C-alpha cells in the first residue's frame, strides 16, 4: 500500500498516463486479491439510507463492503450478514478506499487522523436553498488535507442504487483527486455496472452538486414554446367563439356560449398546438440544410437560436404527441352524439387524424433512449426522417379536409383568422420548402457536404497564397 501512495504522489507532479492505465487494469482484476488495491474492501462511513443501498450493490460487484459507524450494534440489525459492521477505528484501518455516506453538516466530526492516505468518495449533496462559494467536496478536502477527495455517486438516489435494473448503464460523473485516485473510483463505478464520466479536477464538483437540483433543463425551451402557442390559439378561439359572437349579434349577450370554454376551446387549442409543434420539429432541419448549402460546409457553427431549436426537437415532438392525443380524446367526447351522416371530407380527415396519431406514436416511442439504443443508425434514421415527413403530409391532409369549406371564408371576427386559416398555409409552406431538398441534384450536393466536402472559395484561397517576390 505504501508503494501505491508513492505512485500517487509521483503522479501529482508528472503526467505518467501509461502508469495510470496499468494501475487501473490492476484494480479491475477480480481474481488477484494481493494486487496494489488490497482485497477489494470498500469502507462505508455511516449507516444511513445511502450505505444500506450501496452495500448490496458492492456485494453484487464482488466487492467487500465494510460499514464503519459509531453505533455498530444498531447498524447490524438492518445490514446483511455478508456485510461487515464495525466501529470507525476498526473499519478505517481495513482499507484505503472510503465512501463518506453521512450528511455534509457532520463532516467536521470525522476523525482526521484516521483518513491519512485514504481515497475518500464524497457522495453528499447540499440541501435545497443553500448557497456556498465552494463545493461540499472542496470543503471536505480542506478538512482532510492528507487524503484524496473524489466526488461521485451524488447524482444517484438510494432508491436507484437499491435496484440494479435502474442504475445499470447509467452515467456517473466523477471528479477530483489525483489521476490515480480518480481512476480507482472510476474502476469501482464500472465494476458496479455503471458508466463513469471523468469530469476532471475537484473544482468541477460545484457543477456535479448542482445536477440533483436541475428541473427538466432540456425541456425548458419546449415547455415555454408549448405554453405560448397554446395560449395564442386558446385566445383566438375565445375571441372568435365567445366574444365576437356576442359583439356581432343583436340583443343581450348569450352567456351560454361560455360553457364551452373548458372542453371545446381547450381541445381546439390543443389541436393546433400539437400541429404547430410537429412542424417545429422539422422546420429547423430545413433551415440548417439551406444554411449548409449556402455556406458550402458543415463545419461552420449554426446561430445560437438555431442550435437551441435543433436540440429541442425531441422534446417538441413528444409534447406534440401529448397535445395531439389529448385533443383526440376530447374530440371524441365532443362528437360522441353525432347522428347525422358523415361526409367524405369528414371521413378523410378522421382517417388522416388516426393515421397521424399512429405515426406520431411510433416516432415518440423510437425517440426514447431505451428504444433508440436498440436500433441501428439506419433504422433510427429511416423512422425519424421518413415517417416524420409522412406525419407532416398526414397533418396537412387532416387540417385541409377538416376545414376545406371554411378556408376561403371571409373573416367572421374582425381581423382574427381561424386556426385552420393559420395552420393550413403554414403546413403547405413547410412542404413547399422541403421539396427542393429532395431533388436529386440538391440532395446529392447536401449529402456530399454532410460527409465532409467543402466548397472551394477562391477568395479565401487567394488570401492564403504566399506572395511571390519578382
DAWO-V394921 format. One record per residue. RES is the residue in one letter. SS is DSSP state (~ for helix, > for strand, _ for the rest). PHI is phi in radians with two decimals (999 if undefined). Layout:
# DAWO-V394921
RES,SS,PHI  RES,SS,PHI
This chain:
# DAWO-V394921
X,_,999  X,~,-1.07  X,~,-1.11  X,~,-1.03  X,~,-1.25  X,~,-1.14  X,~,-1.14  X,~,-1.06  X,~,-1.08  X,~,-1.19  X,~,-1.21  X,~,-1.18  X,~,-1.88  X,_,-2.25  X,_,-1.89  X,_,-1.52  X,~,-1.22  X,~,-1.10  X,~,-1.17  X,~,-1.08  X,~,-1.09  X,~,-1.12  X,~,-1.22  X,~,-1.12  X,~,-1.09  X,~,-1.14  X,~,-1.26  X,_,-1.58  X,_,-1.40  X,_,-1.29  X,_,-1.57  X,_,-1.59  X,_,-1.44  X,_,-1.91  X,_,-1.28  X,_,-1.28  X,_,-1.74  X,_,1.36  X,_,-1.80  X,_,1.12  X,>,-1.46  X,>,-2.19  X,>,-1.56  X,>,-1.83  X,>,-1.55  X,_,1.97  X,_,-2.38  X,_,-1.54  X,~,-1.08  X,~,-1.15  X,~,-1.13  X,~,-1.16  X,~,-1.49  X,~,-1.26  X,~,-1.00  X,~,-1.10  X,~,-1.12  X,~,-1.18  X,~,-1.10  X,~,-1.12  X,_,-1.56  X,_,1.17  X,_,-1.74  X,>,-2.03  X,>,-1.22  X,>,-2.17  X,>,-1.55  X,>,-1.90  X,_,-2.53  X,_,-1.33  X,_,-2.22  X,~,-1.12  X,~,-1.10  X,~,-1.23  X,~,-1.16  X,~,-1.14  X,_,-1.19  X,_,-2.09  X,_,-1.72  X,_,-1.15  X,_,-1.15  X,_,-1.31  X,_,-1.69  X,>,-1.38  X,>,-2.10  X,>,-2.68  X,_,-1.32  X,~,-1.04  X,~,-1.08  X,~,-1.17  X,~,-1.20  X,~,-1.18  X,_,-1.41  X,_,-1.66  X,_,-2.91  X,_,-1.93  X,>,-1.75  X,>,-2.15  X,>,-1.78  X,>,-1.52  X,_,-1.96  X,_,-2.21  X,_,-1.01  X,~,-1.07  X,~,-1.18  X,~,-1.85  X,~,-1.04  X,~,-1.18  X,~,-1.51  X,_,-1.20  X,_,-1.26  X,~,-1.05  X,~,-1.16  X,~,-1.49  X,~,-1.84  X,_,-1.12  X,_,1.05  X,_,-1.88  X,>,-1.67  X,>,-1.84  X,>,-1.73  X,>,-1.61  X,_,-1.97  X,_,-1.35  X,_,-2.32  X,_,-1.28  X,_,-1.42  X,_,-0.99  X,_,1.64  X,_,-1.38  X,_,-2.20  X,_,-2.41  X,_,-1.29  X,_,-2.08  X,_,-1.32  X,~,-1.13  X,~,-1.17  X,~,-1.14  X,~,-1.12  X,~,-1.17  X,~,-1.11  X,~,-1.16  X,~,-1.23  X,_,-2.14  X,_,-1.17  X,_,-1.53  X,_,-2.01  X,>,-1.97  X,>,-1.62  X,>,-2.16  X,>,-1.59  X,_,-2.85  X,_,1.17  X,_,-1.29  X,_,-1.55  X,_,-1.96  X,_,-1.59  X,~,-1.08  X,~,-1.05  X,~,-1.19  X,~,-1.16  X,_,-1.35  X,_,-2.14  X,~,-1.04  X,~,-1.20  X,~,-1.55  X,~,-1.72  X,_,-1.10  X,_,1.50  X,_,-1.35  X,>,-1.40  X,>,-2.17  X,>,-1.20  X,>,-2.30  X,>,-2.59  X,>,1.75  X,_,1.16  X,_,-1.42  X,~,-1.04  X,~,-1.18  X,~,-1.09  X,~,-1.16  X,~,-1.10  X,~,-1.21  X,~,-1.16  X,~,-1.13  X,~,-1.13  X,~,-1.09  X,~,-1.04  X,~,-1.13  X,~,-1.12  X,_,-1.41  X,_,1.68  X,_,-1.89  X,>,-1.93  X,>,-1.31  X,>,-2.15  X,>,-1.29  X,_,-1.85  X,_,1.48  X,_,-1.24  X,~,-1.22  X,~,-1.08  X,~,-1.26  X,~,-1.09  X,~,-1.08  X,~,-1.21  X,~,-1.09  X,~,-1.32  X,~,-1.52  X,~,-1.04  X,_,-1.09  X,_,-1.75  X,_,-1.21  X,_,-2.16  X,_,0.83  X,~,-1.10  X,~,-1.34  X,~,-1.75  X,~,-1.02  X,~,-1.09  X,~,-1.10  X,~,-1.14  X,~,-1.11  X,~,-1.09  X,~,-1.09  X,~,-1.08  X,~,-1.14  X,~,-1.12  X,~,-1.08  X,~,-1.09  X,~,-1.10  X,~,-1.24  X,~,-1.16  X,~,-1.14  X,~,-1.05  X,~,-1.10  X,~,-1.10  X,~,-1.22  X,~,-1.27  X,~,-1.62  X,~,-1.96  X,~,-1.32  X,~,-1.08  X,~,-1.01  X,~,-1.34  X,~,-1.22  X,~,-1.61  X,_,-1.65  X,_,-1.48  X,_,1.66  X,_,-1.24  X,_,-1.17  X,_,-1.64  X,~,-1.32  X,~,-1.16  X,~,-1.19  X,~,-1.30  X,~,-1.20  X,~,-1.44  X,~,-0.95  X,~,-1.14  X,~,-1.78  X,~,-1.13  X,~,-1.11  X,~,-1.18  X,~,-1.17  X,~,-1.16  X,~,-1.15  X,~,-1.11  X,~,-1.05  X,~,-1.33  X,~,-1.14  X,~,-1.07  X,~,-1.10  X,~,-1.20  X,~,-1.09  X,~,-1.11  X,~,-1.13  X,~,-1.17  X,~,-1.33  X,~,-1.96  X,~,-1.11  X,~,-1.12  X,~,-1.11  X,~,-1.18  X,~,-1.06  X,~,-1.10  X,~,-1.11  X,~,-1.14  X,~,-1.12  X,~,-1.16  X,~,-1.14  X,~,-1.21  X,~,-1.42  X,_,1.32  X,_,-2.74  X,_,-1.76  X,_,-1.62  X,_,-1.52  X,_,-1.21  X,_,-1.34  X,_,-1.02  X,~,-0.99  X,~,-1.13  X,~,-1.27  X,~,-1.08  X,~,-1.11  X,~,-1.11  X,~,-1.09  X,~,-1.28  X,_,-1.72  X,~,-1.11  X,~,-1.07  X,~,-1.16  X,~,-1.10  X,~,-1.14  X,~,-1.18  X,~,-1.21  X,~,-1.12  X,~,-1.09  X,~,-1.10  X,~,-1.16  X,~,-1.15  X,~,-1.17  X,~,-1.12  X,~,-1.04  X,~,-1.08  X,~,-1.12  X,~,-1.15  X,~,-1.13  X,~,-1.08  X,~,-1.18  X,~,-1.21  X,_,-1.86  X,_,-1.21  X,_,-1.79  X,_,-1.07  X,_,-2.09  X,_,-1.35  X,_,-1.18  X,_,-1.57  X,_,-1.32  X,~,-1.15  X,~,-1.17  X,~,-1.15  X,~,-1.08  X,~,-1.17  X,~,-1.20  X,~,-1.19  X,~,-1.09  X,~,-1.08  X,~,-1.13  X,~,-1.16  X,~,-1.11  X,~,-1.06  X,~,-1.09  X,~,-1.15  X,~,-1.13  X,~,-1.15  X,~,-1.12  X,~,-1.08  X,~,-1.08  X,~,-1.16  X,~,-1.17  X,~,-1.25  X,_,-1.45  X,_,-1.22  X,~,-0.97  X,~,-1.15  X,~,-1.67  X,~,-1.10  X,_,-1.17  X,_,-1.62  X,_,-1.69  X,_,-1.27  X,~,-1.04  X,~,-1.16  X,~,-1.08  X,~,-1.12  X,~,-1.11  X,~,-1.11  X,~,-1.09  X,~,-1.26  X,~,-1.43  X,~,-1.33  X,~,-1.13  X,~,-1.06  X,~,-1.32  X,~,-1.10  X,~,-1.13  X,~,-1.15  X,~,-1.13  X,~,-1.11  X,~,-1.10  X,~,-1.07  X,~,-1.14  X,~,-1.03  X,~,-1.25  X,~,-1.15  X,~,-1.31  X,~,-1.19  X,_,-2.21  X,_,-1.08  X,_,-1.54  X,_,-1.85  X,_,-1.14  X,_,-1.68  X,_,-1.20  X,_,-1.02  X,_,-1.07  X,_,-1.73  X,_,-2.36  X,_,0.99  X,_,-1.82  X,_,-1.47  X,_,-1.36  X,_,-1.45  X,~,-1.00  X,~,-1.08  X,~,-1.15  X,~,-1.52  X,~,-1.41  X,~,-1.08  X,~,-1.07  X,~,-1.12  X,~,-1.08  X,~,-1.19  X,~,-1.12  X,~,-1.08  X,~,-1.17  X,~,-1.13  X,~,-1.33  X,~,-1.39  X,~,-0.98  X,~,-1.04  X,~,-1.25  X,~,-1.69  X,_,-1.14  X,~,-0.92  X,~,-1.14  X,~,-1.44  X,~,-1.10  X,~,-1.16  X,~,-1.18  X,~,-1.13  X,~,-1.11  X,~,-1.09  X,~,-1.11  X,~,-1.28  X,_,-1.62  X,_,2.03  X,_,-1.17  X,_,-2.19  X,_,-1.22  X,_,-1.23  X,_,-1.99  X,~,-1.03  X,~,-1.12  X,~,-1.11  X,~,-1.18  X,~,-1.15  X,~,-1.18  X,~,-1.54  X,_,-1.32  X,_,-1.21  X,_,-1.37  X,_,-1.60  X,_,-1.60  X,_,-1.21
